Amino acid sequence: MEKNQIGKQMMEFNKTVFDNTFSYMATFQDQNEKIALHFLEKLPWIPQEGKKAFSESLAANKKRQEDFKAKANDNYKKVAEYFVPVETGQ
């Protein structure tokens, strides 16, 4: 097996591990978000502005999470392009 093929397989394995780990962490964060929002709804002494700020911070975190995933996918695509000549025999 050529070095380039091994490198490509290692990159694909790394992407699979990243995708699975990211999915797990996103699910974990979503569940924590639901618990926190449910808990926050039950607290009468927290002002509405505080609840709104908390919800906005959760939305901002979700946006950063999506941006990070998109950037990681773009970078994996760029790395995969380096291995295209190996597949086509160029």
PDB file of N, CA, C and O in Angstrom:
ATOM      1  N   MET A   1       0.850  -1.177   0.000  1.00  0.00           N
ATOM      2  CA  MET A   1       0.000   0.000   0.000  1.00  0.00           C
ATOM      3  C   MET A   1       0.896   1.241   0.000  1.00  0.00           C
ATOM      4  O   MET A   1       1.878   1.300   0.740  1.00  0.00           O
ATOM      5  N   GLU A   2       0.566   2.204  -0.807  1.00  0.00           N
ATOM      6  CA  GLU A   2       1.368   3.409  -0.914  1.00  0.00           C
ATOM      7  C   GLU A   2       1.197   4.309   0.304  1.00  0.00           C
ATOM      8  O   GLU A   2       0.201   4.245   1.025  1.00  0.00           O
ATOM      9  N   LYS A   3       2.210   5.149   0.502  1.00  0.00           N
ATOM     10  CA  LYS A   3       2.146   6.095   1.625  1.00  0.00           C
ATOM     11  C   LYS A   3       0.964   7.047   1.493  1.00  0.00           C
ATOM     12  O   LYS A   3       0.320   7.390   2.485  1.00  0.00           O
ATOM     13  N   ASN A   4       0.685   7.466   0.271  1.00  0.00           N
ATOM     14  CA  ASN A   4      -0.428   8.401   0.065  1.00  0.00           C
ATOM     15  C   ASN A   4      -1.769   7.751   0.399  1.00  0.00           C
ATOM     16  O   ASN A   4      -2.651   8.406   0.954  1.00  0.00           O
ATOM     17  N   GLN A   5      -1.927   6.491   0.073  1.00  0.00           N
ATOM     18  CA  GLN A   5      -3.167   5.799   0.401  1.00  0.00           C
ATOM     19  C   GLN A   5      -3.311   5.637   1.910  1.00  0.00           C
ATOM     20  O   GLN A   5      -4.405   5.777   2.457  1.00  0.00           O
ATOM     21  N   ILE A   6      -2.217   5.347   2.567  1.00  0.00           N
ATOM     22  CA  ILE A   6      -2.247   5.237   4.028  1.00  0.00           C
ATOM     23  C   ILE A   6      -2.610   6.583   4.641  1.00  0.00           C
ATOM     24  O   ILE A   6      -3.412   6.653   5.572  1.00  0.00           O
ATOM     25  N   GLY A   7      -2.019   7.642   4.118  1.00  0.00           N
ATOM     26  CA  GLY A   7      -2.330   8.988   4.611  1.00  0.00           C
ATOM     27  C   GLY A   7      -3.794   9.337   4.416  1.00  0.00           C
ATOM     28  O   GLY A   7      -4.427   9.919   5.297  1.00  0.00           O
ATOM     29  N   LYS A   8      -4.335   8.973   3.242  1.00  0.00           N
ATOM     30  CA  LYS A   8      -5.750   9.242   2.966  1.00  0.00           C
ATOM     31  C   LYS A   8      -6.647   8.464   3.922  1.00  0.00           C
ATOM     32  O   LYS A   8      -7.626   9.005   4.436  1.00  0.00           O
ATOM     33  N   GLN A   9      -6.319   7.201   4.161  1.00  0.00           N
ATOM     34  CA  GLN A   9      -7.117   6.392   5.080  1.00  0.00           C
ATOM     35  C   GLN A   9      -7.034   6.948   6.502  1.00  0.00           C
ATOM     36  O   GLN A   9      -8.029   6.957   7.227  1.00  0.00           O
ATOM     37  N   MET A  10      -5.851   7.409   6.896  1.00  0.00           N
ATOM     38  CA  MET A  10      -5.710   7.999   8.233  1.00  0.00           C
ATOM     39  C   MET A  10      -6.550   9.263   8.354  1.00  0.00           C
ATOM     40  O   MET A  10      -7.179   9.498   9.387  1.00  0.00           O
ATOM     41  N   MET A  11      -6.563  10.081   7.297  1.00  0.00           N
ATOM     42  CA  MET A  11      -7.361  11.301   7.312  1.00  0.00           C
ATOM     43  C   MET A  11      -8.844  10.972   7.383  1.00  0.00           C
ATOM     44  O   MET A  11      -9.583  11.616   8.127  1.00  0.00           O
ATOM     45  N   GLU A  12      -9.289   9.981   6.622  1.00  0.00           N
ATOM     46  CA  GLU A  12     -10.699   9.592   6.656  1.00  0.00           C
ATOM     47  C   GLU A  12     -11.087   9.035   8.022  1.00  0.00           C
ATOM     48  O   GLU A  12     -12.179   9.311   8.519  1.00  0.00           O
ATOM     49  N   PHE A  13     -10.201   8.255   8.627  1.00  0.00           N
ATOM     50  CA  PHE A  13     -10.461   7.741   9.965  1.00  0.00           C
ATOM     51  C   PHE A  13     -10.553   8.892  10.971  1.00  0.00           C
ATOM     52  O   PHE A  13     -11.435   8.909  11.830  1.00  0.00           O
ATOM     53  N   ASN A  14      -9.634   9.847  10.853  1.00  0.00           N
ATOM     54  CA  ASN A  14      -9.643  11.006  11.742  1.00  0.00           C
ATOM     55  C   ASN A  14     -10.938  11.781  11.590  1.00  0.00           C
ATOM     56  O   ASN A  14     -11.511  12.220  12.587  1.00  0.00           O
ATOM     57  N   LYS A  15     -11.416  11.962  10.355  1.00  0.00           N
ATOM     58  CA  LYS A  15     -12.671  12.690  10.127  1.00  0.00           C
ATOM     59  C   LYS A  15     -13.852  11.933  10.741  1.00  0.00           C
ATOM     60  O   LYS A  15     -14.745  12.544  11.329  1.00  0.00           O
ATOM     61  N   THR A  16     -13.854  10.614  10.606  1.00  0.00           N
ATOM     62  CA  THR A  16     -14.925   9.813  11.190  1.00  0.00           C
ATOM     63  C   THR A  16     -14.943   9.957  12.708  1.00  0.00           C
ATOM     64  O   THR A  16     -16.004  10.121  13.311  1.00  0.00           O
ATOM     65  N   VAL A  17     -13.770   9.896  13.315  1.00  0.00           N
ATOM     66  CA  VAL A  17     -13.671  10.059  14.769  1.00  0.00           C
ATOM     67  C   VAL A  17     -14.143  11.451  15.162  1.00  0.00           C
ATOM     68  O   VAL A  17     -14.893  11.606  16.126  1.00  0.00           O
ATOM     69  N   PHE A  18     -13.704  12.473  14.415  1.00  0.00           N
ATOM     70  CA  PHE A  18     -14.123  13.842  14.708  1.00  0.00           C
ATOM     71  C   PHE A  18     -15.638  13.983  14.597  1.00  0.00           C
ATOM     72  O   PHE A  18     -16.272  14.554  15.485  1.00  0.00           O
ATOM     73  N   ASP A  19     -16.225  13.467  13.516  1.00  0.00           N
ATOM     74  CA  ASP A  19     -17.673  13.577  13.310  1.00  0.00           C
ATOM     75  C   ASP A  19     -18.446  12.899  14.438  1.00  0.00           C
ATOM     76  O   ASP A  19     -19.421  13.452  14.948  1.00  0.00           O
ATOM     77  N   ASN A  20     -18.016  11.715  14.823  1.00  0.00           N
ATOM     78  CA  ASN A  20     -18.703  10.994  15.899  1.00  0.00           C
ATOM     79  C   ASN A  20     -18.568  11.720  17.237  1.00  0.00           C
ATOM     80  O   ASN A  20     -19.537  11.835  17.987  1.00  0.00           O
ATOM     81  N   THR A  21     -17.373  12.205  17.529  1.00  0.00           N
ATOM     82  CA  THR A  21     -17.156  12.931  18.777  1.00  0.00           C
ATOM     83  C   THR A  21     -17.940  14.236  18.792  1.00  0.00           C
ATOM     84  O   THR A  21     -18.538  14.597  19.806  1.00  0.00           O
ATOM     85  N   PHE A  22     -17.934  14.937  17.674  1.00  0.00           N
ATOM     86  CA  PHE A  22     -18.681  16.188  17.583  1.00  0.00           C
ATOM     87  C   PHE A  22     -20.170  15.941  17.773  1.00  0.00           C
ATOM     88  O   PHE A  22     -20.845  16.692  18.477  1.00  0.00           O
ATOM     89  N   SER A  23     -20.676  14.894  17.147  1.00  0.00           N
ATOM     90  CA  SER A  23     -22.092  14.548  17.287  1.00  0.00           C
ATOM     91  C   SER A  23     -22.442  14.239  18.741  1.00  0.00           C
ATOM     92  O   SER A  23     -23.473  14.678  19.251  1.00  0.00           O
ATOM     93  N   TYR A  24     -21.575  13.483  19.396  1.00  0.00           N
ATOM     94  CA  TYR A  24     -21.803  13.169  20.811  1.00  0.00           C
ATOM     95  C   TYR A  24     -21.814  14.438  21.651  1.00  0.00           C
ATOM     96  O   TYR A  24     -22.712  14.634  22.471  1.00  0.00           O
ATOM     97  N   MET A  25     -20.829  15.294  21.453  1.00  0.00           N
ATOM     98  CA  MET A  25     -20.749  16.522  22.248  1.00  0.00           C
ATOM     99  C   MET A  25     -21.928  17.455  21.965  1.00  0.00           C
ATOM    100  O   MET A  25     -22.436  18.101  22.881  1.00  0.00           O
ATOM    101  N   ALA A  26     -22.363  17.530  20.714  1.00  0.00           N
ATOM    102  CA  ALA A  26     -23.517  18.369  20.367  1.00  0.00           C
ATOM    103  C   ALA A  26     -24.776  17.847  21.049  1.00  0.00           C
ATOM    104  O   ALA A  26     -25.580  18.629  21.556  1.00  0.00           O
ATOM    105  N   THR A  27     -24.948  16.536  21.062  1.00  0.00           N
ATOM    106  CA  THR A  27     -26.103  15.940  21.731  1.00  0.00           C
ATOM    107  C   THR A  27     -26.044  16.214  23.232  1.00  0.00           C
ATOM    108  O   THR A  27     -27.054  16.554  23.848  1.00  0.00           O
ATOM    109  N   PHE A  28     -24.869  16.064  23.807  1.00  0.00           N
ATOM    110  CA  PHE A  28     -24.668  16.329  25.227  1.00  0.00           C
ATOM    111  C   PHE A  28     -24.999  17.785  25.556  1.00  0.00           C
ATOM    112  O   PHE A  28     -25.670  18.059  26.551  1.00  0.00           O
ATOM    113  N   GLN A  29     -24.531  18.717  24.724  1.00  0.00           N
ATOM    114  CA  GLN A  29     -24.805  20.132  24.951  1.00  0.00           C
ATOM    115  C   GLN A  29     -26.288  20.443  24.776  1.00  0.00           C
ATOM    116  O   GLN A  29     -26.837  21.247  25.528  1.00  0.00           O
ATOM    117  N   ASP A  30     -26.936  19.831  23.813  1.00  0.00           N
ATOM    118  CA  ASP A  30     -28.377  20.047  23.609  1.00  0.00           C
ATOM    119  C   ASP A  30     -29.177  19.585  24.827  1.00  0.00           C
ATOM    120  O   ASP A  30     -30.108  20.266  25.258  1.00  0.00           O
ATOM    121  N   GLN A  31     -28.812  18.435  25.374  1.00  0.00           N
ATOM    122  CA  GLN A  31     -29.510  17.925  26.554  1.00  0.00           C
ATOM    123  C   GLN A  31     -29.284  18.846  27.756  1.00  0.00           C
ATOM    124  O   GLN A  31     -30.216  19.121  28.513  1.00  0.00           O
ATOM    125  N   ASN A  32     -28.054  19.319  27.930  1.00  0.00           N
ATOM    126  CA  ASN A  32     -27.767  20.248  29.026  1.00  0.00           C
ATOM    127  C   ASN A  32     -28.533  21.550  28.844  1.00  0.00           C
ATOM    128  O   ASN A  32     -29.002  22.141  29.816  1.00  0.00           O
ATOM    129  N   GLU A  33     -28.657  21.992  27.609  1.00  0.00           N
ATOM    130  CA  GLU A  33     -29.405  23.211  27.324  1.00  0.00           C
ATOM    131  C   GLU A  33     -30.873  23.041  27.709  1.00  0.00           C
ATOM    132  O   GLU A  33     -31.460  23.928  28.328  1.00  0.00           O
ATOM    133  N   LYS A  34     -31.459  21.917  27.348  1.00  0.00           N
ATOM    134  CA  LYS A  34     -32.858  21.660  27.696  1.00  0.00           C
ATOM    135  C   LYS A  34     -33.055  21.626  29.206  1.00  0.00           C
ATOM    136  O   LYS A  34     -34.025  22.184  29.719  1.00  0.00           O
ATOM    137  N   ILE A  35     -32.155  20.985  29.908  1.00  0.00           N
ATOM    138  CA  ILE A  35     -32.248  20.908  31.369  1.00  0.00           C
ATOM    139  C   ILE A  35     -32.121  22.298  31.973  1.00  0.00           C
ATOM    140  O   ILE A  35     -32.887  22.668  32.862  1.00  0.00           O
ATOM    141  N   ALA A  36     -31.148  23.067  31.486  1.00  0.00           N
ATOM    142  CA  ALA A  36     -30.933  24.414  32.025  1.00  0.00           C
ATOM    143  C   ALA A  36     -32.137  25.311  31.767  1.00  0.00           C
ATOM    144  O   ALA A  36     -32.545  26.067  32.649  1.00  0.00           O
ATOM    145  N   LEU A  37     -32.705  25.238  30.575  1.00  0.00           N
ATOM    146  CA  LEU A  37     -33.878  26.061  30.264  1.00  0.00           C
ATOM    147  C   LEU A  37     -35.080  25.647  31.106  1.00  0.00           C
ATOM    148  O   LEU A  37     -35.836  26.496  31.578  1.00  0.00           O
ATOM    149  N   HIS A  38     -35.250  24.361  31.290  1.00  0.00           N
ATOM    150  CA  HIS A  38     -36.351  23.886  32.124  1.00  0.00           C
ATOM    151  C   HIS A  38     -36.165  24.365  33.569  1.00  0.00           C
ATOM    152  O   HIS A  38     -37.119  24.803  34.212  1.00  0.00           O
ATOM    153  N   PHE A  39     -34.953  24.280  34.061  1.00  0.00           N
ATOM    154  CA  PHE A  39     -34.657  24.735  35.413  1.00  0.00           C
ATOM    155  C   PHE A  39     -34.875  26.244  35.532  1.00  0.00           C
ATOM    156  O   PHE A  39     -35.424  26.725  36.523  1.00  0.00           O
ATOM    157  N   LEU A  40     -34.438  26.982  34.509  1.00  0.00           N
ATOM    158  CA  LEU A  40     -34.555  28.437  34.521  1.00  0.00           C
ATOM    159  C   LEU A  40     -36.019  28.881  34.512  1.00  0.00           C
ATOM    160  O   LEU A  40     -36.365  29.889  35.128  1.00  0.00           O
ATOM    161  N   GLU A  41     -36.871  28.139  33.822  1.00  0.00           N
ATOM    162  CA  GLU A  41     -38.297  28.477  33.784  1.00  0.00           C
ATOM    163  C   GLU A  41     -38.938  28.376  35.162  1.00  0.00           C
ATOM    164  O   GLU A  41     -39.889  29.097  35.464  1.00  0.00           O
ATOM    165  N   LYS A  42     -38.420  27.485  35.990  1.00  0.00           N
ATOM    166  CA  LYS A  42     -39.014  27.244  37.305  1.00  0.00           C
ATOM    167  C   LYS A  42     -38.532  28.216  38.380  1.00  0.00           C
ATOM    168  O   LYS A  42     -39.040  28.192  39.501  1.00  0.00           O
ATOM    169  N   LEU A  43     -37.567  29.063  38.059  1.00  0.00           N
ATOM    170  CA  LEU A  43     -37.028  29.998  39.055  1.00  0.00           C
ATOM    171  C   LEU A  43     -37.741  31.340  38.960  1.00  0.00           C
ATOM    172  O   LEU A  43     -37.525  32.091  38.009  1.00  0.00           O
ATOM    173  N   PRO A  44     -38.578  31.643  39.923  1.00  0.00           N
ATOM    174  CA  PRO A  44     -39.332  32.895  39.845  1.00  0.00           C
ATOM    175  C   PRO A  44     -38.487  34.144  40.142  1.00  0.00           C
ATOM    176  O   PRO A  44     -38.866  35.245  39.743  1.00  0.00           O
ATOM    177  N   TRP A  45     -37.363  33.991  40.830  1.00  0.00           N
ATOM    178  CA  TRP A  45     -36.571  35.153  41.212  1.00  0.00           C
ATOM    179  C   TRP A  45     -35.604  35.610  40.122  1.00  0.00           C
ATOM    180  O   TRP A  45     -34.947  36.638  40.283  1.00  0.00           O
ATOM    181  N   ILE A  46     -35.504  34.881  39.032  1.00  0.00           N
ATOM    182  CA  ILE A  46     -34.668  35.320  37.911  1.00  0.00           C
ATOM    183  C   ILE A  46     -35.508  36.253  37.039  1.00  0.00           C
ATOM    184  O   ILE A  46     -36.579  35.868  36.570  1.00  0.00           O
ATOM    185  N   PRO A  47     -35.021  37.486  36.818  1.00  0.00           N
ATOM    186  CA  PRO A  47     -35.799  38.416  35.992  1.00  0.00           C
ATOM    187  C   PRO A  47     -35.868  37.950  34.533  1.00  0.00           C
ATOM    188  O   PRO A  47     -35.031  37.177  34.067  1.00  0.00           O
ATOM    189  N   GLN A  48     -36.870  38.434  33.846  1.00  0.00           N
ATOM    190  CA  GLN A  48     -37.075  38.052  32.441  1.00  0.00           C
ATOM    191  C   GLN A  48     -35.876  38.444  31.587  1.00  0.00           C
ATOM    192  O   GLN A  48     -35.528  37.734  30.644  1.00  0.00           O
ATOM    193  N   GLU A  49     -35.238  39.576  31.914  1.00  0.00           N
ATOM    194  CA  GLU A  49     -34.057  40.004  31.153  1.00  0.00           C
ATOM    195  C   GLU A  49     -32.926  38.991  31.297  1.00  0.00           C
ATOM    196  O   GLU A  49     -32.202  38.719  30.340  1.00  0.00           O
ATOM    197  N   GLY A  50     -32.781  38.442  32.483  1.00  0.00           N
ATOM    198  CA  GLY A  50     -31.750  37.422  32.720  1.00  0.00           C
ATOM    199  C   GLY A  50     -32.027  36.154  31.938  1.00  0.00           C
ATOM    200  O   GLY A  50     -31.116  35.539  31.383  1.00  0.00           O
ATOM    201  N   LYS A  51     -33.292  35.769  31.901  1.00  0.00           N
ATOM    202  CA  LYS A  51     -33.670  34.580  31.133  1.00  0.00           C
ATOM    203  C   LYS A  51     -33.428  34.802  29.642  1.00  0.00           C
ATOM    204  O   LYS A  51     -32.980  33.904  28.930  1.00  0.00           O
ATOM    205  N   LYS A  52     -33.733  36.020  29.187  1.00  0.00           N
ATOM    206  CA  LYS A  52     -33.517  36.346  27.780  1.00  0.00           C
ATOM    207  C   LYS A  52     -32.030  36.337  27.451  1.00  0.00           C
ATOM    208  O   LYS A  52     -31.631  35.824  26.406  1.00  0.00           O
ATOM    209  N   ALA A  53     -31.209  36.899  28.332  1.00  0.00           N
ATOM    210  CA  ALA A  53     -29.755  36.916  28.106  1.00  0.00           C
ATOM    211  C   ALA A  53     -29.203  35.496  28.072  1.00  0.00           C
ATOM    212  O   ALA A  53     -28.326  35.191  27.264  1.00  0.00           O
ATOM    213  N   PHE A  54     -29.705  34.636  28.936  1.00  0.00           N
ATOM    214  CA  PHE A  54     -29.255  33.245  28.956  1.00  0.00           C
ATOM    215  C   PHE A  54     -29.633  32.544  27.655  1.00  0.00           C
ATOM    216  O   PHE A  54     -28.824  31.812  27.085  1.00  0.00           O
ATOM    217  N   SER A  55     -30.852  32.766  27.189  1.00  0.00           N
ATOM    218  CA  SER A  55     -31.299  32.164  25.932  1.00  0.00           C
ATOM    219  C   SER A  55     -30.477  32.669  24.746  1.00  0.00           C
ATOM    220  O   SER A  55     -30.155  31.906  23.835  1.00  0.00           O
ATOM    221  N   GLU A  56     -30.142  33.952  24.767  1.00  0.00           N
ATOM    222  CA  GLU A  56     -29.321  34.519  23.702  1.00  0.00           C
ATOM    223  C   GLU A  56     -27.916  33.931  23.713  1.00  0.00           C
ATOM    224  O   GLU A  56     -27.335  33.686  22.656  1.00  0.00           O
ATOM    225  N   SER A  57     -27.370  33.706  24.901  1.00  0.00           N
ATOM    226  CA  SER A  57     -26.033  33.114  24.978  1.00  0.00           C
ATOM    227  C   SER A  57     -26.057  31.670  24.477  1.00  0.00           C
ATOM    228  O   SER A  57     -25.098  31.214  23.854  1.00  0.00           O
ATOM    229  N   LEU A  58     -27.139  30.954  24.745  1.00  0.00           N
ATOM    230  CA  LEU A  58     -27.266  29.598  24.223  1.00  0.00           C
ATOM    231  C   LEU A  58     -27.346  29.601  22.694  1.00  0.00           C
ATOM    232  O   LEU A  58     -26.751  28.749  22.033  1.00  0.00           O
ATOM    233  N   ALA A  59     -28.077  30.554  22.147  1.00  0.00           N
ATOM    234  CA  ALA A  59     -28.183  30.659  20.688  1.00  0.00           C
ATOM    235  C   ALA A  59     -26.827  31.013  20.067  1.00  0.00           C
ATOM    236  O   ALA A  59     -26.472  30.500  19.006  1.00  0.00           O
ATOM    237  N   ALA A  60     -26.080  31.885  20.732  1.00  0.00           N
ATOM    238  CA  ALA A  60     -24.750  32.254  20.235  1.00  0.00           C
ATOM    239  C   ALA A  60     -23.805  31.056  20.287  1.00  0.00           C
ATOM    240  O   ALA A  60     -23.003  30.854  19.375  1.00  0.00           O
ATOM    241  N   ASN A  61     -23.898  30.264  21.353  1.00  0.00           N
ATOM    242  CA  ASN A  61     -23.072  29.069  21.448  1.00  0.00           C
ATOM    243  C   ASN A  61     -23.420  28.070  20.354  1.00  0.00           C
ATOM    244  O   ASN A  61     -22.528  27.443  19.783  1.00  0.00           O
ATOM    245  N   LYS A  62     -24.700  27.916  20.056  1.00  0.00           N
ATOM    246  CA  LYS A  62     -25.140  27.018  18.988  1.00  0.00           C
ATOM    247  C   LYS A  62     -24.579  27.478  17.643  1.00  0.00           C
ATOM    248  O   LYS A  62     -24.140  26.661  16.833  1.00  0.00           O
ATOM    249  N   LYS A  63     -24.599  28.799  17.411  1.00  0.00           N
ATOM    250  CA  LYS A  63     -24.066  29.352  16.161  1.00  0.00           C
ATOM    251  C   LYS A  63     -22.563  29.077  16.061  1.00  0.00           C
ATOM    252  O   LYS A  63     -22.082  28.678  15.000  1.00  0.00           O
ATOM    253  N   ARG A  64     -21.822  29.284  17.145  1.00  0.00           N
ATOM    254  CA  ARG A  64     -20.383  29.012  17.133  1.00  0.00           C
ATOM    255  C   ARG A  64     -20.112  27.531  16.884  1.00  0.00           C
ATOM    256  O   ARG A  64     -19.164  27.177  16.183  1.00  0.00           O
ATOM    257  N   GLN A  65     -20.939  26.676  17.455  1.00  0.00           N
ATOM    258  CA  GLN A  65     -20.801  25.232  17.261  1.00  0.00           C
ATOM    259  C   GLN A  65     -20.994  24.888  15.782  1.00  0.00           C
ATOM    260  O   GLN A  65     -20.213  24.118  15.222  1.00  0.00           O
ATOM    261  N   GLU A  66     -22.008  25.440  15.158  1.00  0.00           N
ATOM    262  CA  GLU A  66     -22.267  25.186  13.741  1.00  0.00           C
ATOM    263  C   GLU A  66     -21.147  25.742  12.860  1.00  0.00           C
ATOM    264  O   GLU A  66     -20.750  25.106  11.884  1.00  0.00           O
ATOM    265  N   ASP A  67     -20.638  26.928  13.205  1.00  0.00           N
ATOM    266  CA  ASP A  67     -19.535  27.517  12.445  1.00  0.00           C
ATOM    267  C   ASP A  67     -18.277  26.659  12.549  1.00  0.00           C
ATOM    268  O   ASP A  67     -17.567  26.464  11.562  1.00  0.00           O
ATOM    269  N   PHE A  68     -18.005  26.147  13.752  1.00  0.00           N
ATOM    270  CA  PHE A  68     -16.840  25.294  13.954  1.00  0.00           C
ATOM    271  C   PHE A  68     -16.942  24.024  13.122  1.00  0.00           C
ATOM    272  O   PHE A  68     -15.968  23.607  12.496  1.00  0.00           O
ATOM    273  N   LYS A  69     -18.117  23.412  13.115  1.00  0.00           N
ATOM    274  CA  LYS A  69     -18.327  22.182  12.353  1.00  0.00           C
ATOM    275  C   LYS A  69     -18.163  22.451  10.856  1.00  0.00           C
ATOM    276  O   LYS A  69     -17.544  21.658  10.147  1.00  0.00           O
ATOM    277  N   ALA A  70     -18.711  23.557  10.379  1.00  0.00           N
ATOM    278  CA  ALA A  70     -18.588  23.909   8.961  1.00  0.00           C
ATOM    279  C   ALA A  70     -17.124  24.143   8.587  1.00  0.00           C
ATOM    280  O   ALA A  70     -16.673  23.700   7.531  1.00  0.00           O
ATOM    281  N   LYS A  71     -16.393  24.830   9.443  1.00  0.00           N
ATOM    282  CA  LYS A  71     -14.976  25.099   9.179  1.00  0.00           C
ATOM    283  C   LYS A  71     -14.176  23.802   9.181  1.00  0.00           C
ATOM    284  O   LYS A  71     -13.308  23.612   8.329  1.00  0.00           O
ATOM    285  N   ALA A  72     -14.453  22.915  10.117  1.00  0.00           N
ATOM    286  CA  ALA A  72     -13.756  21.626  10.161  1.00  0.00           C
ATOM    287  C   ALA A  72     -14.050  20.818   8.898  1.00  0.00           C
ATOM    288  O   ALA A  72     -13.140  20.215   8.330  1.00  0.00           O
ATOM    289  N   ASN A  73     -15.295  20.797   8.455  1.00  0.00           N
ATOM    290  CA  ASN A  73     -15.644  20.077   7.227  1.00  0.00           C
ATOM    291  C   ASN A  73     -14.926  20.663   6.018  1.00  0.00           C
ATOM    292  O   ASN A  73     -14.452  19.922   5.158  1.00  0.00           O
ATOM    293  N   ASP A  74     -14.844  21.989   5.948  1.00  0.00           N
ATOM    294  CA  ASP A  74     -14.119  22.634   4.852  1.00  0.00           C
ATOM    295  C   ASP A  74     -12.645  22.230   4.863  1.00  0.00           C
ATOM    296  O   ASP A  74     -12.062  21.959   3.814  1.00  0.00           O
ATOM    297  N   ASN A  75     -12.053  22.192   6.043  1.00  0.00           N
ATOM    298  CA  ASN A  75     -10.644  21.822   6.142  1.00  0.00           C
ATOM    299  C   ASN A  75     -10.413  20.360   5.777  1.00  0.00           C
ATOM    300  O   ASN A  75      -9.401  20.036   5.156  1.00  0.00           O
ATOM    301  N   TYR A  76     -11.322  19.483   6.147  1.00  0.00           N
ATOM    302  CA  TYR A  76     -11.196  18.082   5.747  1.00  0.00           C
ATOM    303  C   TYR A  76     -11.314  17.944   4.226  1.00  0.00           C
ATOM    304  O   TYR A  76     -10.622  17.127   3.619  1.00  0.00           O
ATOM    305  N   LYS A  77     -12.188  18.742   3.617  1.00  0.00           N
ATOM    306  CA  LYS A  77     -12.309  18.705   2.156  1.00  0.00           C
ATOM    307  C   LYS A  77     -11.012  19.156   1.492  1.00  0.00           C
ATOM    308  O   LYS A  77     -10.586  18.575   0.494  1.00  0.00           O
ATOM    309  N   LYS A  78     -10.387  20.192   2.048  1.00  0.00           N
ATOM    310  CA  LYS A  78      -9.119  20.678   1.495  1.00  0.00           C
ATOM    311  C   LYS A  78      -8.035  19.612   1.612  1.00  0.00           C
ATOM    312  O   LYS A  78      -7.257  19.411   0.679  1.00  0.00           O
ATOM    313  N   VAL A  79      -7.983  18.942   2.734  1.00  0.00           N
ATOM    314  CA  VAL A  79      -6.992  17.879   2.907  1.00  0.00           C
ATOM    315  C   VAL A  79      -7.279  16.732   1.946  1.00  0.00           C
ATOM    316  O   VAL A  79      -6.350  16.157   1.377  1.00  0.00           O
ATOM    317  N   ALA A  80      -8.542  16.395   1.760  1.00  0.00           N
ATOM    318  CA  ALA A  80      -8.907  15.302   0.852  1.00  0.00           C
ATOM    319  C   ALA A  80      -8.492  15.625  -0.583  1.00  0.00           C
ATOM    320  O   ALA A  80      -8.176  14.712  -1.346  1.00  0.00           O
ATOM    321  N   GLU A  81      -8.486  16.899  -0.964  1.00  0.00           N
ATOM    322  CA  GLU A  81      -8.079  17.292  -2.315  1.00  0.00           C
ATOM    323  C   GLU A  81      -6.616  16.960  -2.581  1.00  0.00           C
ATOM    324  O   GLU A  81      -6.236  16.742  -3.731  1.00  0.00           O
ATOM    325  N   TYR A  82      -5.796  16.917  -1.547  1.00  0.00           N
ATOM    326  CA  TYR A  82      -4.394  16.562  -1.728  1.00  0.00           C
ATOM    327  C   TYR A  82      -4.236  15.106  -2.153  1.00  0.00           C
ATOM    328  O   TYR A  82      -3.229  14.737  -2.757  1.00  0.00           O
ATOM    329  N   PHE A  83      -5.226  14.284  -1.839  1.00  0.00           N
ATOM    330  CA  PHE A  83      -5.138  12.872  -2.157  1.00  0.00           C
ATOM    331  C   PHE A  83      -5.819  12.504  -3.473  1.00  0.00           C
ATOM    332  O   PHE A  83      -5.787  11.339  -3.871  1.00  0.00           O
ATOM    333  N   VAL A  84      -6.430  13.463  -4.152  1.00  0.00           N
ATOM    334  CA  VAL A  84      -7.124  13.193  -5.408  1.00  0.00           C
ATOM    335  C   VAL A  84      -6.158  12.643  -6.470  1.00  0.00           C
ATOM    336  O   VAL A  84      -6.521  11.687  -7.157  1.00  0.00           O
ATOM    337  N   PRO A  85      -4.959  13.192  -6.639  1.00  0.00           N
ATOM    338  CA  PRO A  85      -4.049  12.626  -7.647  1.00  0.00           C
ATOM    339  C   PRO A  85      -3.722  11.150  -7.401  1.00  0.00           C
ATOM    340  O   PRO A  85      -3.437  10.420  -8.350  1.00  0.00           O
ATOM    341  N   VAL A  86      -3.758  10.706  -6.156  1.00  0.00           N
ATOM    342  CA  VAL A  86      -3.488   9.307  -5.848  1.00  0.00           C
ATOM    343  C   VAL A  86      -4.589   8.430  -6.434  1.00  0.00           C
ATOM    344  O   VAL A  86      -4.307   7.361  -6.975  1.00  0.00           O
ATOM    345  N   GLU A  87      -5.825   8.869  -6.331  1.00  0.00           N
ATOM    346  CA  GLU A  87      -6.960   8.079  -6.810  1.00  0.00           C
ATOM    347  C   GLU A  87      -7.010   8.029  -8.327  1.00  0.00           C
ATOM    348  O   GLU A  87      -7.351   6.995  -8.901  1.00  0.00           O
ATOM    349  N   THR A  88      -6.672   9.145  -8.991  1.00  0.00           N
ATOM    350  CA  THR A  88      -6.764   9.205 -10.446  1.00  0.00           C
ATOM    351  C   THR A  88      -5.498   8.707 -11.121  1.00  0.00           C
ATOM    352  O   THR A  88      -5.471   8.539 -12.340  1.00  0.00           O
ATOM    353  N   GLY A  89      -4.468   8.473 -10.356  1.00  0.00           N
ATOM    354  CA  GLY A  89      -3.227   7.967 -10.921  1.00  0.00           C
ATOM    355  C   GLY A  89      -2.356   9.041 -11.534  1.00  0.00           C
ATOM    356  O   GLY A  89      -1.465   8.732 -12.325  1.00  0.00           O
ATOM    357  N   GLN A  90      -2.594  10.298 -11.189  1.00  0.00           N
ATOM    358  CA  GLN A  90      -1.798  11.402 -11.749  1.00  0.00           C
ATOM    359  C   GLN A  90      -0.563  11.644 -10.932  1.00  0.00           C
ATOM    360  O   GLN A  90       0.226  12.533 -11.252  1.00  0.00           O
TER     361      GLN A  90
END
